Amino acid sequence: MKSTSLFGSLCAGALAFGLLAGATAPASAAPLTPDGPYAGPASEAAAVALMRRQEPLLDAAHRLRQAGAASLPGFAGIAVDPERATLHLYWRGPVPEPVRSEVRHLRRPSVRIEVGRPPSPRPGGTGEAPKASAAAGPATGTTDPAPRPPGRANDRSPVSGGALIITQAETCTTGFGVVSEATGKRQLLTAGHCGPVGSPWFNGDGDFLGNAVARHPEADALVIDADSSDRVWHGAVTETLDGIDDRARPVTGARTPEVGQYLCTSGAVSGTHCGLRVTRTGVVLSIAGTDVPGQIEAEQVGHIASAGNGDSGGPVYSATTATGPVLAHGMITAYDGRQTTPCSGAPTGNGRTCSWRVYFTDLTAVLKTTGTRLRP
């Protein structure tokens, strides 16, 4: 593959897009807390402060699930509310005494727990959501660029999450570095709709990274046989996809997201965006005729673009400091084409579209499905 500028490919206009038909939420999908919309964080620093504040709430939610609350009759969901330091436990009917006892044990000044009936589901929940990916054709009129230091757009071995990857038909983003449970080999994850098994993947400078060795459509996951790191890229990108203040931050573990919590996304084409809030879980997307259950819906509370074409597979994570480790939660699957807004990074136009509402896979489920674990 000739070394080219990706932005040249985007400018060439040789883009193709697919649709995720019928992005639907079943009746069991947990809605956002019923207290109304939030103003949300005004900056990344404010978002980090909220993500730090939500940690004890997420720990309490995890303890309740470990205690078996989610498997008991009447359980109707959990939602966290960092602004009010409150965890909402939704229950239909009388709450069993073991659950009530666990709630009493978990309550503390930093964890207020409210138990009540679930809110009414949000109206709607059907429609079409374009894939958050772009098929880039060959660039024209470009020359081989001068060598540049590795970064998000031209990451090299070992490759971090949030980096640009290209195959013959698609431009996508790396998710997380993992290790095969069966072989112990280092591998890379990205979205399953990005390419088939056997597809070769390159960085933005055209350097070969590895071939796709496994695809799991039911989890929208693709495994690439490429050396990986235990880090993700965090920072903005320019219109030419060069990183601005990009930092490769270590990943310390994975956790299933809870409704109400705040997160960040890191797309190779859009850059990093924090201040997303989980609004629903249990969403089912149909991708190329395959139902992908267990998807999570999140909205950028300031209605700023959070993902668009080229960001598929990008990491979704939480961070409690401005520069330290992050906790993995998922990988970008799709954006909502009905809720569009101007793109960051590569601009809107030439077929590129972005949205403030995105859908992502639960990474803990992806790891089980692919038989991998996060890099230590």
ABEGO torsion letter per residue (X at the ends): XBBBBAAAAAAAGBBBBBBBBGBBBBAABBBBBAAEBBAEBABAAAAAAAAAAAAAAAAAAAAAAAAGAAABBGBAEBBBBAAAGBBBBBBBEBBBAAAAAAAAAABBAABBBBBBBBBBBBBEGBEBBBBBBBBBBBBBGBBBBBBBBBBAAABBOBBBBGBBBBBAABBBBBBBBBBBAAAGBBBBBBBAAABBBGBBBBBAAGBBAEBBABBBAAAGBBBBBBBBBABBBBEBBBAAGBBBGBBBBBBAEBBBBBBGBBBBBBBAAAEBBBGBBBABBGBBBBBGGBBBBGBBBBBBAAGBBABBBGABGBBBBBBABAABBBBBABBBABBBAABBBBBBEBBBEGGBBBBABBBBBBAAAAAAAAGBBBBX
